[in-house]
Structure formats: structure tokens, C-alpha cells
């Protein structure tokens, strides 16, 4: 028997957000592997592109600053996406890459993990 698991849907991690979509921004995501909605993102200082949060990095992506709103496919070029960057409550169980440091980083942007 084949069991399939449904992926996280776009925005499924959101519990609440600011009125009028004030919580979201259009972003550029660095080339790389496919990413699921709910991926914690950091900002690469040198390029201004977002990338998966990596607490051991030294390029800016070690600081959690956003959460990817919808999934992105694998790419070898920069991709356009949407992210929650401020004024939101999010569900911890639907996030990828979350650790205590990322949770604290997100709180400085008023993105609160529940």
C-alpha cells in the first residue's frame, strides 16, 4: 500500500496576520533546492537574496528574518517568492528549520511562534 503525505499548503502555517496583507513581501530567494511553505529564511548580506535559515552560516542567513509563504521548486537561478516578514502569528508545527534562536529572531520582527 502506498501512503502519500500531503505537503504544507501555501500560508498553512499562518494563525493570524496584519490587515491588508501588510505581513507579506515579494522576495528573491537564492538558487537552491526545493523549499516548502513554512521554511524559515535568512537574508544573505552580500546579495540581498533570501535563503534557508542556517544557524551555522556566516553570510547573513544565520539570522531568521522571514518565513516562506508558498513552496518553491528547485532552481539554479534566483527565484521570486512571497514571505511573511512582520506582524503575524505562526504555527510552530508547520515551520521548517525552527530553533530557539530563529524564534527569538522572528520575534524582533513581530512574527510570533505559537
Phi and psi restraints in degrees (range 20) as a CNS / XPLOR table:
assign (resid 1 and name C) (resid 2 and name N)
       (resid 2 and name CA) (resid 2 and name C) 1.0 -92.1 20.0 2
assign (resid 2 and name N) (resid 2 and name CA)
       (resid 2 and name C) (resid 3 and name N) 1.0 124.0 20.0 2
assign (resid 2 and name C) (resid 3 and name N)
       (resid 3 and name CA) (resid 3 and name C) 1.0 -108.0 20.0 2
assign (resid 3 and name N) (resid 3 and name CA)
       (resid 3 and name C) (resid 4 and name N) 1.0 126.3 20.0 2
assign (resid 3 and name C) (resid 4 and name N)
       (resid 4 and name CA) (resid 4 and name C) 1.0 -107.8 20.0 2
assign (resid 4 and name N) (resid 4 and name CA)
       (resid 4 and name C) (resid 5 and name N) 1.0 141.1 20.0 2
assign (resid 4 and name C) (resid 5 and name N)
       (resid 5 and name CA) (resid 5 and name C) 1.0 -110.1 20.0 2
assign (resid 5 and name N) (resid 5 and name CA)
       (resid 5 and name C) (resid 6 and name N) 1.0 126.5 20.0 2
assign (resid 5 and name C) (resid 6 and name N)
       (resid 6 and name CA) (resid 6 and name C) 1.0 -72.5 20.0 2
assign (resid 6 and name N) (resid 6 and name CA)
       (resid 6 and name C) (resid 7 and name N) 1.0 133.1 20.0 2
assign (resid 6 and name C) (resid 7 and name N)
       (resid 7 and name CA) (resid 7 and name C) 1.0 -72.4 20.0 2
assign (resid 7 and name N) (resid 7 and name CA)
       (resid 7 and name C) (resid 8 and name N) 1.0 166.8 20.0 2
assign (resid 7 and name C) (resid 8 and name N)
       (resid 8 and name CA) (resid 8 and name C) 1.0 -66.0 20.0 2
assign (resid 8 and name N) (resid 8 and name CA)
       (resid 8 and name C) (resid 9 and name N) 1.0 131.4 20.0 2
assign (resid 8 and name C) (resid 9 and name N)
       (resid 9 and name CA) (resid 9 and name C) 1.0 -82.1 20.0 2
assign (resid 9 and name N) (resid 9 and name CA)
       (resid 9 and name C) (resid 10 and name N) 1.0 159.1 20.0 2
assign (resid 9 and name C) (resid 10 and name N)
       (resid 10 and name CA) (resid 10 and name C) 1.0 -54.1 20.0 2
assign (resid 10 and name N) (resid 10 and name CA)
       (resid 10 and name C) (resid 11 and name N) 1.0 126.9 20.0 2
assign (resid 10 and name C) (resid 11 and name N)
       (resid 11 and name CA) (resid 11 and name C) 1.0 72.7 20.0 2
assign (resid 11 and name N) (resid 11 and name CA)
       (resid 11 and name C) (resid 12 and name N) 1.0 3.5 20.0 2
assign (resid 11 and name C) (resid 12 and name N)
       (resid 12 and name CA) (resid 12 and name C) 1.0 -61.3 20.0 2
assign (resid 12 and name N) (resid 12 and name CA)
       (resid 12 and name C) (resid 13 and name N) 1.0 -25.7 20.0 2
assign (resid 12 and name C) (resid 13 and name N)
       (resid 13 and name CA) (resid 13 and name C) 1.0 -75.6 20.0 2
assign (resid 13 and name N) (resid 13 and name CA)
       (resid 13 and name C) (resid 14 and name N) 1.0 -14.4 20.0 2
assign (resid 13 and name C) (resid 14 and name N)
       (resid 14 and name CA) (resid 14 and name C) 1.0 -75.0 20.0 2
assign (resid 14 and name N) (resid 14 and name CA)
       (resid 14 and name C) (resid 15 and name N) 1.0 128.2 20.0 2
assign (resid 14 and name C) (resid 15 and name N)
       (resid 15 and name CA) (resid 15 and name C) 1.0 -95.9 20.0 2
assign (resid 15 and name N) (resid 15 and name CA)
       (resid 15 and name C) (resid 16 and name N) 1.0 -39.9 20.0 2
assign (resid 15 and name C) (resid 16 and name N)
       (resid 16 and name CA) (resid 16 and name C) 1.0 -158.7 20.0 2
assign (resid 16 and name N) (resid 16 and name CA)
       (resid 16 and name C) (resid 17 and name N) 1.0 157.3 20.0 2
assign (resid 16 and name C) (resid 17 and name N)
       (resid 17 and name CA) (resid 17 and name C) 1.0 -148.1 20.0 2
assign (resid 17 and name N) (resid 17 and name CA)
       (resid 17 and name C) (resid 18 and name N) 1.0 166.1 20.0 2
assign (resid 17 and name C) (resid 18 and name N)
       (resid 18 and name CA) (resid 18 and name C) 1.0 -63.5 20.0 2
assign (resid 18 and name N) (resid 18 and name CA)
       (resid 18 and name C) (resid 19 and name N) 1.0 152.2 20.0 2
assign (resid 18 and name C) (resid 19 and name N)
       (resid 19 and name CA) (resid 19 and name C) 1.0 -61.9 20.0 2
assign (resid 19 and name N) (resid 19 and name CA)
       (resid 19 and name C) (resid 20 and name N) 1.0 147.5 20.0 2
assign (resid 19 and name C) (resid 20 and name N)
       (resid 20 and name CA) (resid 20 and name C) 1.0 68.9 20.0 2
assign (resid 20 and name N) (resid 20 and name CA)
       (resid 20 and name C) (resid 21 and name N) 1.0 23.6 20.0 2
assign (resid 20 and name C) (resid 21 and name N)
       (resid 21 and name CA) (resid 21 and name C) 1.0 65.3 20.0 2
assign (resid 21 and name N) (resid 21 and name CA)
       (resid 21 and name C) (resid 22 and name N) 1.0 25.6 20.0 2
assign (resid 21 and name C) (resid 22 and name N)
       (resid 22 and name CA) (resid 22 and name C) 1.0 -63.1 20.0 2
assign (resid 22 and name N) (resid 22 and name CA)
       (resid 22 and name C) (resid 23 and name N) 1.0 -19.2 20.0 2
assign (resid 22 and name C) (resid 23 and name N)
       (resid 23 and name CA) (resid 23 and name C) 1.0 -77.9 20.0 2
assign (resid 23 and name N) (resid 23 and name CA)
       (resid 23 and name C) (resid 24 and name N) 1.0 -18.0 20.0 2
assign (resid 23 and name C) (resid 24 and name N)
       (resid 24 and name CA) (resid 24 and name C) 1.0 -108.6 20.0 2
assign (resid 24 and name N) (resid 24 and name CA)
       (resid 24 and name C) (resid 25 and name N) 1.0 153.3 20.0 2
assign (resid 24 and name C) (resid 25 and name N)
       (resid 25 and name CA) (resid 25 and name C) 1.0 -139.1 20.0 2
assign (resid 25 and name N) (resid 25 and name CA)
       (resid 25 and name C) (resid 26 and name N) 1.0 151.3 20.0 2
assign (resid 25 and name C) (resid 26 and name N)
       (resid 26 and name CA) (resid 26 and name C) 1.0 -78.4 20.0 2
assign (resid 26 and name N) (resid 26 and name CA)
       (resid 26 and name C) (resid 27 and name N) 1.0 134.9 20.0 2
assign (resid 26 and name C) (resid 27 and name N)
       (resid 27 and name CA) (resid 27 and name C) 1.0 -134.9 20.0 2
assign (resid 27 and name N) (resid 27 and name CA)
       (resid 27 and name C) (resid 28 and name N) 1.0 162.8 20.0 2
assign (resid 27 and name C) (resid 28 and name N)
       (resid 28 and name CA) (resid 28 and name C) 1.0 -103.7 20.0 2
assign (resid 28 and name N) (resid 28 and name CA)
       (resid 28 and name C) (resid 29 and name N) 1.0 130.6 20.0 2
assign (resid 28 and name C) (resid 29 and name N)
       (resid 29 and name CA) (resid 29 and name C) 1.0 -112.5 20.0 2
assign (resid 29 and name N) (resid 29 and name CA)
       (resid 29 and name C) (resid 30 and name N) 1.0 129.8 20.0 2
assign (resid 29 and name C) (resid 30 and name N)
       (resid 30 and name CA) (resid 30 and name C) 1.0 -56.6 20.0 2
assign (resid 30 and name N) (resid 30 and name CA)
       (resid 30 and name C) (resid 31 and name N) 1.0 151.4 20.0 2
assign (resid 30 and name C) (resid 31 and name N)
       (resid 31 and name CA) (resid 31 and name C) 1.0 -56.2 20.0 2
assign (resid 31 and name N) (resid 31 and name CA)
       (resid 31 and name C) (resid 32 and name N) 1.0 147.1 20.0 2
assign (resid 31 and name C) (resid 32 and name N)
       (resid 32 and name CA) (resid 32 and name C) 1.0 161.3 20.0 2
assign (resid 32 and name N) (resid 32 and name CA)
       (resid 32 and name C) (resid 33 and name N) 1.0 -160.0 20.0 2
assign (resid 32 and name C) (resid 33 and name N)
       (resid 33 and name CA) (resid 33 and name C) 1.0 -71.2 20.0 2
assign (resid 33 and name N) (resid 33 and name CA)
       (resid 33 and name C) (resid 34 and name N) 1.0 167.6 20.0 2
assign (resid 33 and name C) (resid 34 and name N)
       (resid 34 and name CA) (resid 34 and name C) 1.0 -61.2 20.0 2
assign (resid 34 and name N) (resid 34 and name CA)
       (resid 34 and name C) (resid 35 and name N) 1.0 144.0 20.0 2
assign (resid 34 and name C) (resid 35 and name N)
       (resid 35 and name CA) (resid 35 and name C) 1.0 -126.5 20.0 2
assign (resid 35 and name N) (resid 35 and name CA)
       (resid 35 and name C) (resid 36 and name N) 1.0 141.1 20.0 2
assign (resid 35 and name C) (resid 36 and name N)
       (resid 36 and name CA) (resid 36 and name C) 1.0 -88.5 20.0 2
assign (resid 36 and name N) (resid 36 and name CA)
       (resid 36 and name C) (resid 37 and name N) 1.0 154.8 20.0 2
assign (resid 36 and name C) (resid 37 and name N)
       (resid 37 and name CA) (resid 37 and name C) 1.0 -57.1 20.0 2
assign (resid 37 and name N) (resid 37 and name CA)
       (resid 37 and name C) (resid 38 and name N) 1.0 139.7 20.0 2
assign (resid 37 and name C) (resid 38 and name N)
       (resid 38 and name CA) (resid 38 and name C) 1.0 93.9 20.0 2
assign (resid 38 and name N) (resid 38 and name CA)
       (resid 38 and name C) (resid 39 and name N) 1.0 1.8 20.0 2
assign (resid 38 and name C) (resid 39 and name N)
       (resid 39 and name CA) (resid 39 and name C) 1.0 -69.7 20.0 2
assign (resid 39 and name N) (resid 39 and name CA)
       (resid 39 and name C) (resid 40 and name N) 1.0 127.6 20.0 2
assign (resid 39 and name C) (resid 40 and name N)
       (resid 40 and name CA) (resid 40 and name C) 1.0 -71.2 20.0 2
assign (resid 40 and name N) (resid 40 and name CA)
       (resid 40 and name C) (resid 41 and name N) 1.0 136.4 20.0 2
assign (resid 40 and name C) (resid 41 and name N)
       (resid 41 and name CA) (resid 41 and name C) 1.0 -121.4 20.0 2
assign (resid 41 and name N) (resid 41 and name CA)
       (resid 41 and name C) (resid 42 and name N) 1.0 147.8 20.0 2
assign (resid 41 and name C) (resid 42 and name N)
       (resid 42 and name CA) (resid 42 and name C) 1.0 -115.3 20.0 2
assign (resid 42 and name N) (resid 42 and name CA)
       (resid 42 and name C) (resid 43 and name N) 1.0 171.4 20.0 2
assign (resid 42 and name C) (resid 43 and name N)
       (resid 43 and name CA) (resid 43 and name C) 1.0 -115.3 20.0 2
assign (resid 43 and name N) (resid 43 and name CA)
       (resid 43 and name C) (resid 44 and name N) 1.0 118.8 20.0 2
assign (resid 43 and name C) (resid 44 and name N)
       (resid 44 and name CA) (resid 44 and name C) 1.0 -72.5 20.0 2
assign (resid 44 and name N) (resid 44 and name CA)
       (resid 44 and name C) (resid 45 and name N) 1.0 118.3 20.0 2
assign (resid 44 and name C) (resid 45 and name N)
       (resid 45 and name CA) (resid 45 and name C) 1.0 -60.3 20.0 2
assign (resid 45 and name N) (resid 45 and name CA)
       (resid 45 and name C) (resid 46 and name N) 1.0 -44.3 20.0 2
assign (resid 45 and name C) (resid 46 and name N)
       (resid 46 and name CA) (resid 46 and name C) 1.0 -67.4 20.0 2
assign (resid 46 and name N) (resid 46 and name CA)
       (resid 46 and name C) (resid 47 and name N) 1.0 -32.8 20.0 2
assign (resid 46 and name C) (resid 47 and name N)
       (resid 47 and name CA) (resid 47 and name C) 1.0 -110.4 20.0 2
assign (resid 47 and name N) (resid 47 and name CA)
       (resid 47 and name C) (resid 48 and name N) 1.0 -22.3 20.0 2
assign (resid 47 and name C) (resid 48 and name N)
       (resid 48 and name CA) (resid 48 and name C) 1.0 79.2 20.0 2
assign (resid 48 and name N) (resid 48 and name CA)
       (resid 48 and name C) (resid 49 and name N) 1.0 7.0 20.0 2
assign (resid 48 and name C) (resid 49 and name N)
       (resid 49 and name CA) (resid 49 and name C) 1.0 -88.9 20.0 2
assign (resid 49 and name N) (resid 49 and name CA)
       (resid 49 and name C) (resid 50 and name N) 1.0 148.7 20.0 2
assign (resid 49 and name C) (resid 50 and name N)
       (resid 50 and name CA) (resid 50 and name C) 1.0 -84.8 20.0 2
assign (resid 50 and name N) (resid 50 and name CA)
       (resid 50 and name C) (resid 51 and name N) 1.0 152.2 20.0 2
assign (resid 50 and name C) (resid 51 and name N)
       (resid 51 and name CA) (resid 51 and name C) 1.0 -148.9 20.0 2
assign (resid 51 and name N) (resid 51 and name CA)
       (resid 51 and name C) (resid 52 and name N) 1.0 161.2 20.0 2
assign (resid 51 and name C) (resid 52 and name N)
       (resid 52 and name CA) (resid 52 and name C) 1.0 -54.4 20.0 2
assign (resid 52 and name N) (resid 52 and name CA)
       (resid 52 and name C) (resid 53 and name N) 1.0 135.1 20.0 2
assign (resid 52 and name C) (resid 53 and name N)
       (resid 53 and name CA) (resid 53 and name C) 1.0 -55.2 20.0 2
assign (resid 53 and name N) (resid 53 and name CA)
       (resid 53 and name C) (resid 54 and name N) 1.0 131.6 20.0 2
assign (resid 53 and name C) (resid 54 and name N)
       (resid 54 and name CA) (resid 54 and name C) 1.0 -138.4 20.0 2
assign (resid 54 and name N) (resid 54 and name CA)
       (resid 54 and name C) (resid 55 and name N) 1.0 101.6 20.0 2
assign (resid 54 and name C) (resid 55 and name N)
       (resid 55 and name CA) (resid 55 and name C) 1.0 -62.7 20.0 2
assign (resid 55 and name N) (resid 55 and name CA)
       (resid 55 and name C) (resid 56 and name N) 1.0 -15.1 20.0 2
assign (resid 55 and name C) (resid 56 and name N)
       (resid 56 and name CA) (resid 56 and name C) 1.0 -100.4 20.0 2
assign (resid 56 and name N) (resid 56 and name CA)
       (resid 56 and name C) (resid 57 and name N) 1.0 -0.4 20.0 2
assign (resid 56 and name C) (resid 57 and name N)
       (resid 57 and name CA) (resid 57 and name C) 1.0 -73.1 20.0 2
assign (resid 57 and name N) (resid 57 and name CA)
       (resid 57 and name C) (resid 58 and name N) 1.0 167.4 20.0 2
assign (resid 57 and name C) (resid 58 and name N)
       (resid 58 and name CA) (resid 58 and name C) 1.0 -135.1 20.0 2
assign (resid 58 and name N) (resid 58 and name CA)
       (resid 58 and name C) (resid 59 and name N) 1.0 31.4 20.0 2
assign (resid 58 and name C) (resid 59 and name N)
       (resid 59 and name CA) (resid 59 and name C) 1.0 -118.6 20.0 2
assign (resid 59 and name N) (resid 59 and name CA)
       (resid 59 and name C) (resid 60 and name N) 1.0 7.6 20.0 2
assign (resid 59 and name C) (resid 60 and name N)
       (resid 60 and name CA) (resid 60 and name C) 1.0 108.0 20.0 2
assign (resid 60 and name N) (resid 60 and name CA)
       (resid 60 and name C) (resid 61 and name N) 1.0 -26.3 20.0 2
assign (resid 60 and name C) (resid 61 and name N)
       (resid 61 and name CA) (resid 61 and name C) 1.0 -74.1 20.0 2
assign (resid 61 and name N) (resid 61 and name CA)
       (resid 61 and name C) (resid 62 and name N) 1.0 -0.5 20.0 2
assign (resid 61 and name C) (resid 62 and name N)
       (resid 62 and name CA) (resid 62 and name C) 1.0 -79.2 20.0 2
assign (resid 62 and name N) (resid 62 and name CA)
       (resid 62 and name C) (resid 63 and name N) 1.0 -4.9 20.0 2
assign (resid 62 and name C) (resid 63 and name N)
       (resid 63 and name CA) (resid 63 and name C) 1.0 -112.2 20.0 2
assign (resid 63 and name N) (resid 63 and name CA)
       (resid 63 and name C) (resid 64 and name N) 1.0 119.0 20.0 2
assign (resid 63 and name C) (resid 64 and name N)
       (resid 64 and name CA) (resid 64 and name C) 1.0 -74.0 20.0 2
assign (resid 64 and name N) (resid 64 and name CA)
       (resid 64 and name C) (resid 65 and name N) 1.0 124.6 20.0 2
assign (resid 64 and name C) (resid 65 and name N)
       (resid 65 and name CA) (resid 65 and name C) 1.0 -128.8 20.0 2
assign (resid 65 and name N) (resid 65 and name CA)
       (resid 65 and name C) (resid 66 and name N) 1.0 -9.4 20.0 2
assign (resid 65 and name C) (resid 66 and name N)
       (resid 66 and name CA) (resid 66 and name C) 1.0 -162.1 20.0 2
assign (resid 66 and name N) (resid 66 and name CA)
       (resid 66 and name C) (resid 67 and name N) 1.0 170.7 20.0 2
assign (resid 66 and name C) (resid 67 and name N)
       (resid 67 and name CA) (resid 67 and name C) 1.0 -131.4 20.0 2
assign (resid 67 and name N) (resid 67 and name CA)
       (resid 67 and name C) (resid 68 and name N) 1.0 127.4 20.0 2
assign (resid 67 and name C) (resid 68 and name N)
       (resid 68 and name CA) (resid 68 and name C) 1.0 -63.4 20.0 2
assign (resid 68 and name N) (resid 68 and name CA)
       (resid 68 and name C) (resid 69 and name N) 1.0 126.1 20.0 2
assign (resid 68 and name C) (resid 69 and name N)
       (resid 69 and name CA) (resid 69 and name C) 1.0 -74.5 20.0 2
assign (resid 69 and name N) (resid 69 and name CA)
       (resid 69 and name C) (resid 70 and name N) 1.0 -45.4 20.0 2
assign (resid 69 and name C) (resid 70 and name N)
       (resid 70 and name CA) (resid 70 and name C) 1.0 -129.6 20.0 2
assign (resid 70 and name N) (resid 70 and name CA)
       (resid 70 and name C) (resid 71 and name N) 1.0 161.8 20.0 2
assign (resid 70 and name C) (resid 71 and name N)
       (resid 71 and name CA) (resid 71 and name C) 1.0 -67.0 20.0 2
assign (resid 71 and name N) (resid 71 and name CA)
       (resid 71 and name C) (resid 72 and name N) 1.0 152.6 20.0 2
assign (resid 71 and name C) (resid 72 and name N)
       (resid 72 and name CA) (resid 72 and name C) 1.0 -128.6 20.0 2
assign (resid 72 and name N) (resid 72 and name CA)
       (resid 72 and name C) (resid 73 and name N) 1.0 140.6 20.0 2
assign (resid 72 and name C) (resid 73 and name N)
       (resid 73 and name CA) (resid 73 and name C) 1.0 -78.0 20.0 2
assign (resid 73 and name N) (resid 73 and name CA)
       (resid 73 and name C) (resid 74 and name N) 1.0 164.4 20.0 2
assign (resid 73 and name C) (resid 74 and name N)
       (resid 74 and name CA) (resid 74 and name C) 1.0 -61.0 20.0 2
assign (resid 74 and name N) (resid 74 and name CA)
       (resid 74 and name C) (resid 75 and name N) 1.0 144.2 20.0 2
assign (resid 74 and name C) (resid 75 and name N)
       (resid 75 and name CA) (resid 75 and name C) 1.0 -156.4 20.0 2
assign (resid 75 and name N) (resid 75 and name CA)
       (resid 75 and name C) (resid 76 and name N) 1.0 150.5 20.0 2
assign (resid 75 and name C) (resid 76 and name N)
       (resid 76 and name CA) (resid 76 and name C) 1.0 -103.8 20.0 2
assign (resid 76 and name N) (resid 76 and name CA)
       (resid 76 and name C) (resid 77 and name N) 1.0 10.5 20.0 2
assign (resid 76 and name C) (resid 77 and name N)
       (resid 77 and name CA) (resid 77 and name C) 1.0 -130.9 20.0 2
assign (resid 77 and name N) (resid 77 and name CA)
       (resid 77 and name C) (resid 78 and name N) 1.0 163.7 20.0 2
assign (resid 77 and name C) (resid 78 and name N)
       (resid 78 and name CA) (resid 78 and name C) 1.0 -60.3 20.0 2
assign (resid 78 and name N) (resid 78 and name CA)
       (resid 78 and name C) (resid 79 and name N) 1.0 137.9 20.0 2
assign (resid 78 and name C) (resid 79 and name N)
       (resid 79 and name CA) (resid 79 and name C) 1.0 -112.2 20.0 2
assign (resid 79 and name N) (resid 79 and name CA)
       (resid 79 and name C) (resid 80 and name N) 1.0 151.0 20.0 2
assign (resid 79 and name C) (resid 80 and name N)
       (resid 80 and name CA) (resid 80 and name C) 1.0 -94.2 20.0 2
assign (resid 80 and name N) (resid 80 and name CA)
       (resid 80 and name C) (resid 81 and name N) 1.0 136.7 20.0 2
assign (resid 80 and name C) (resid 81 and name N)
       (resid 81 and name CA) (resid 81 and name C) 1.0 -149.7 20.0 2
assign (resid 81 and name N) (resid 81 and name CA)
       (resid 81 and name C) (resid 82 and name N) 1.0 -174.2 20.0 2
assign (resid 81 and name C) (resid 82 and name N)
       (resid 82 and name CA) (resid 82 and name C) 1.0 -126.0 20.0 2
assign (resid 82 and name N) (resid 82 and name CA)
       (resid 82 and name C) (resid 83 and name N) 1.0 147.2 20.0 2
assign (resid 82 and name C) (resid 83 and name N)
       (resid 83 and name CA) (resid 83 and name C) 1.0 -142.4 20.0 2
assign (resid 83 and name N) (resid 83 and name CA)
       (resid 83 and name C) (resid 84 and name N) 1.0 152.2 20.0 2
assign (resid 83 and name C) (resid 84 and name N)
       (resid 84 and name CA) (resid 84 and name C) 1.0 -86.8 20.0 2
assign (resid 84 and name N) (resid 84 and name CA)
       (resid 84 and name C) (resid 85 and name N) 1.0 120.6 20.0 2
assign (resid 84 and name C) (resid 85 and name N)
       (resid 85 and name CA) (resid 85 and name C) 1.0 -119.6 20.0 2
assign (resid 85 and name N) (resid 85 and name CA)
       (resid 85 and name C) (resid 86 and name N) 1.0 -9.7 20.0 2
assign (resid 85 and name C) (resid 86 and name N)
       (resid 86 and name CA) (resid 86 and name C) 1.0 -165.5 20.0 2
assign (resid 86 and name N) (resid 86 and name CA)
       (resid 86 and name C) (resid 87 and name N) 1.0 161.6 20.0 2
assign (resid 86 and name C) (resid 87 and name N)
       (resid 87 and name CA) (resid 87 and name C) 1.0 49.2 20.0 2
assign (resid 87 and name N) (resid 87 and name CA)
       (resid 87 and name C) (resid 88 and name N) 1.0 61.8 20.0 2
assign (resid 87 and name C) (resid 88 and name N)
       (resid 88 and name CA) (resid 88 and name C) 1.0 -151.5 20.0 2
assign (resid 88 and name N) (resid 88 and name CA)
       (resid 88 and name C) (resid 89 and name N) 1.0 157.0 20.0 2
assign (resid 88 and name C) (resid 89 and name N)
       (resid 89 and name CA) (resid 89 and name C) 1.0 -112.5 20.0 2
assign (resid 89 and name N) (resid 89 and name CA)
       (resid 89 and name C) (resid 90 and name N) 1.0 135.1 20.0 2
assign (resid 89 and name C) (resid 90 and name N)
       (resid 90 and name CA) (resid 90 and name C) 1.0 -130.0 20.0 2
assign (resid 90 and name N) (resid 90 and name CA)
       (resid 90 and name C) (resid 91 and name N) 1.0 154.1 20.0 2
assign (resid 90 and name C) (resid 91 and name N)
       (resid 91 and name CA) (resid 91 and name C) 1.0 -86.9 20.0 2
assign (resid 91 and name N) (resid 91 and name CA)
       (resid 91 and name C) (resid 92 and name N) 1.0 119.4 20.0 2
assign (resid 91 and name C) (resid 92 and name N)
       (resid 92 and name CA) (resid 92 and name C) 1.0 -55.2 20.0 2
assign (resid 92 and name N) (resid 92 and name CA)
       (resid 92 and name C) (resid 93 and name N) 1.0 -41.1 20.0 2
assign (resid 92 and name C) (resid 93 and name N)
       (resid 93 and name CA) (resid 93 and name C) 1.0 -69.5 20.0 2
assign (resid 93 and name N) (resid 93 and name CA)
       (resid 93 and name C) (resid 94 and name N) 1.0 -14.0 20.0 2
assign (resid 93 and name C) (resid 94 and name N)
       (resid 94 and name CA) (resid 94 and name C) 1.0 -102.3 20.0 2
assign (resid 94 and name N) (resid 94 and name CA)
       (resid 94 and name C) (resid 95 and name N) 1.0 8.9 20.0 2
assign (resid 94 and name C) (resid 95 and name N)
       (resid 95 and name CA) (resid 95 and name C) 1.0 -102.1 20.0 2
assign (resid 95 and name N) (resid 95 and name CA)
       (resid 95 and name C) (resid 96 and name N) 1.0 147.1 20.0 2
assign (resid 95 and name C) (resid 96 and name N)
       (resid 96 and name CA) (resid 96 and name C) 1.0 -112.5 20.0 2
assign (resid 96 and name N) (resid 96 and name CA)
       (resid 96 and name C) (resid 97 and name N) 1.0 128.4 20.0 2
assign (resid 96 and name C) (resid 97 and name N)
       (resid 97 and name CA) (resid 97 and name C) 1.0 91.7 20.0 2
assign (resid 97 and name N) (resid 97 and name CA)
       (resid 97 and name C) (resid 98 and name N) 1.0 9.5 20.0 2
assign (resid 97 and name C) (resid 98 and name N)
       (resid 98 and name CA) (resid 98 and name C) 1.0 -77.0 20.0 2
assign (resid 98 and name N) (resid 98 and name CA)
       (resid 98 and name C) (resid 99 and name N) 1.0 131.7 20.0 2
assign (resid 98 and name C) (resid 99 and name N)
       (resid 99 and name CA) (resid 99 and name C) 1.0 -136.1 20.0 2
assign (resid 99 and name N) (resid 99 and name CA)
       (resid 99 and name C) (resid 100 and name N) 1.0 178.7 20.0 2
assign (resid 99 and name C) (resid 100 and name N)
       (resid 100 and name CA) (resid 100 and name C) 1.0 -60.9 20.0 2
assign (resid 100 and name N) (resid 100 and name CA)
       (resid 100 and name C) (resid 101 and name N) 1.0 -40.6 20.0 2
assign (resid 100 and name C) (resid 101 and name N)
       (resid 101 and name CA) (resid 101 and name C) 1.0 -64.0 20.0 2
assign (resid 101 and name N) (resid 101 and name CA)
       (resid 101 and name C) (resid 102 and name N) 1.0 -41.7 20.0 2
assign (resid 101 and name C) (resid 102 and name N)
       (resid 102 and name CA) (resid 102 and name C) 1.0 -64.7 20.0 2
assign (resid 102 and name N) (resid 102 and name CA)
       (resid 102 and name C) (resid 103 and name N) 1.0 -40.1 20.0 2
assign (resid 102 and name C) (resid 103 and name N)
       (resid 103 and name CA) (resid 103 and name C) 1.0 -60.7 20.0 2
assign (resid 103 and name N) (resid 103 and name CA)
       (resid 103 and name C) (resid 104 and name N) 1.0 -42.5 20.0 2
assign (resid 103 and name C) (resid 104 and name N)
       (resid 104 and name CA) (resid 104 and name C) 1.0 -67.3 20.0 2
assign (resid 104 and name N) (resid 104 and name CA)
       (resid 104 and name C) (resid 105 and name N) 1.0 -41.0 20.0 2
assign (resid 104 and name C) (resid 105 and name N)
       (resid 105 and name CA) (resid 105 and name C) 1.0 -59.9 20.0 2
assign (resid 105 and name N) (resid 105 and name CA)
       (resid 105 and name C) (resid 106 and name N) 1.0 -46.4 20.0 2
assign (resid 105 and name C) (resid 106 and name N)
       (resid 106 and name CA) (resid 106 and name C) 1.0 -63.2 20.0 2
assign (resid 106 and name N) (resid 106 and name CA)
       (resid 106 and name C) (resid 107 and name N) 1.0 -36.8 20.0 2
assign (resid 106 and name C) (resid 107 and name N)
       (resid 107 and name CA) (resid 107 and name C) 1.0 -60.6 20.0 2
assign (resid 107 and name N) (resid 107 and name CA)
       (resid 107 and name C) (resid 108 and name N) 1.0 -29.9 20.0 2
assign (resid 107 and name C) (resid 108 and name N)
       (resid 108 and name CA) (resid 108 and name C) 1.0 -68.4 20.0 2
assign (resid 108 and name N) (resid 108 and name CA)
       (resid 108 and name C) (resid 109 and name N) 1.0 -17.3 20.0 2
assign (resid 108 and name C) (resid 109 and name N)
       (resid 109 and name CA) (resid 109 and name C) 1.0 -102.3 20.0 2
assign (resid 109 and name N) (resid 109 and name CA)
       (resid 109 and name C) (resid 110 and name N) 1.0 11.9 20.0 2
assign (resid 109 and name C) (resid 110 and name N)
       (resid 110 and name CA) (resid 110 and name C) 1.0 61.6 20.0 2
assign (resid 110 and name N) (resid 110 and name CA)
       (resid 110 and name C) (resid 111 and name N) 1.0 34.8 20.0 2
assign (resid 110 and name C) (resid 111 and name N)
       (resid 111 and name CA) (resid 111 and name C) 1.0 -106.4 20.0 2
assign (resid 111 and name N) (resid 111 and name CA)
       (resid 111 and name C) (resid 112 and name N) 1.0 109.1 20.0 2
assign (resid 111 and name C) (resid 112 and name N)
       (resid 112 and name CA) (resid 112 and name C) 1.0 -104.3 20.0 2
assign (resid 112 and name N) (resid 112 and name CA)
       (resid 112 and name C) (resid 113 and name N) 1.0 126.6 20.0 2
assign (resid 112 and name C) (resid 113 and name N)
       (resid 113 and name CA) (resid 113 and name C) 1.0 -88.2 20.0 2
assign (resid 113 and name N) (resid 113 and name CA)
       (resid 113 and name C) (resid 114 and name N) 1.0 128.7 20.0 2
